[in-house]
Amino acid sequence: MEKIISRIEIEFKDEEIRDISYNSFIPELSQLSRKRTSLNIEKGKNSIIFNVTATDITAFRAAVSDIINFGKILEKSKKLLK
């Protein structure tokens, strides 16, 4: 296996929530790109798109886990705001 490439998209109700989520993730992005993993983020219409490239399955799993943890934080924040 040479590398693993994946695209993960999180959809939001509207662009305002997408922008808040996007801006909260940007400071973390530099910490998540590692020697064996490249992670970048872009805005979709009402979504955030994560592009992940990893050199091995363990590095890929770690990157996906980081994205899942980010999603959990978003869900908890949303519940607190209600």
C-alpha positions as CSV (number, residue, x, y, z in Angstrom):
1,M,0.0,0.0,0.0
2,E,1.5,3.3,-1.1
3,K,-1.0,5.8,0.5
4,I,-4.6,6.1,1.6
5,I,-6.6,9.1,0.3
6,S,-10.0,10.0,1.7
7,R,-12.5,12.8,1.7
8,I,-14.8,13.4,4.6
9,E,-17.7,15.9,4.4
10,I,-19.7,17.2,7.4
11,E,-22.9,19.0,6.4
12,F,-24.5,21.9,8.3
13,K,-27.9,23.5,8.5
14,D,-26.6,26.8,7.0
15,E,-23.4,28.7,6.0
16,E,-23.2,30.6,9.3
17,I,-22.8,27.4,11.3
18,R,-20.4,26.0,8.7
19,D,-18.3,29.2,9.0
20,I,-18.2,29.1,12.8
21,S,-17.2,25.4,12.7
22,Y,-14.6,26.0,10.0
23,N,-13.0,28.9,11.8
24,S,-12.9,26.9,15.1
25,F,-11.1,24.1,13.4
26,I,-8.4,26.1,11.5
27,P,-6.1,26.7,14.5
28,E,-6.1,22.9,15.1
29,L,-5.2,22.0,11.5
30,S,-1.4,22.6,11.8
31,Q,-1.2,20.2,14.8
32,L,-3.1,17.4,12.9
33,S,-0.8,17.3,9.9
34,R,2.0,14.9,10.8
35,K,4.9,13.3,9.1
36,R,2.8,10.4,7.8
37,T,-0.5,12.3,7.4
38,S,-1.6,15.3,5.4
39,L,-4.9,16.9,6.3
40,N,-6.5,20.0,4.7
41,I,-9.9,21.5,5.0
42,E,-12.1,23.4,2.6
43,K,-15.6,24.9,2.6
44,G,-18.5,23.4,0.6
45,K,-21.9,25.0,0.1
46,N,-23.1,24.1,3.6
47,S,-20.3,21.8,4.6
48,I,-16.7,21.4,5.7
49,I,-14.7,19.0,3.6
50,F,-11.6,17.2,5.0
51,N,-9.1,15.8,2.6
52,V,-6.9,13.2,4.2
53,T,-3.8,11.5,2.8
54,A,-1.9,9.0,4.9
55,T,1.1,6.8,4.3
56,D,-0.3,3.9,6.3
57,I,-3.5,2.6,7.9
58,T,-2.5,3.6,11.5
59,A,-1.8,7.2,10.5
60,F,-5.1,7.3,8.5
61,R,-7.1,6.0,11.6
62,A,-5.5,8.7,13.8
63,A,-6.5,11.4,11.3
64,V,-10.1,10.1,11.0
65,S,-10.3,9.9,14.8
66,D,-9.2,13.6,15.1
67,I,-12.0,14.5,12.7
68,I,-14.6,12.5,14.6
69,N,-13.5,14.1,17.9
70,F,-14.0,17.5,16.2
71,G,-17.5,16.4,15.2
72,K,-18.2,15.4,18.8
73,I,-17.2,18.8,20.0
74,L,-19.4,20.5,17.5
75,E,-22.4,18.3,18.6
76,K,-21.8,19.1,22.3
77,S,-21.5,22.8,21.5
78,K,-24.7,22.8,19.6
79,K,-26.5,21.1,22.5
80,L,-25.2,23.8,24.9
81,L,-26.5,26.6,22.7
82,K,-30.0,25.2,22.6
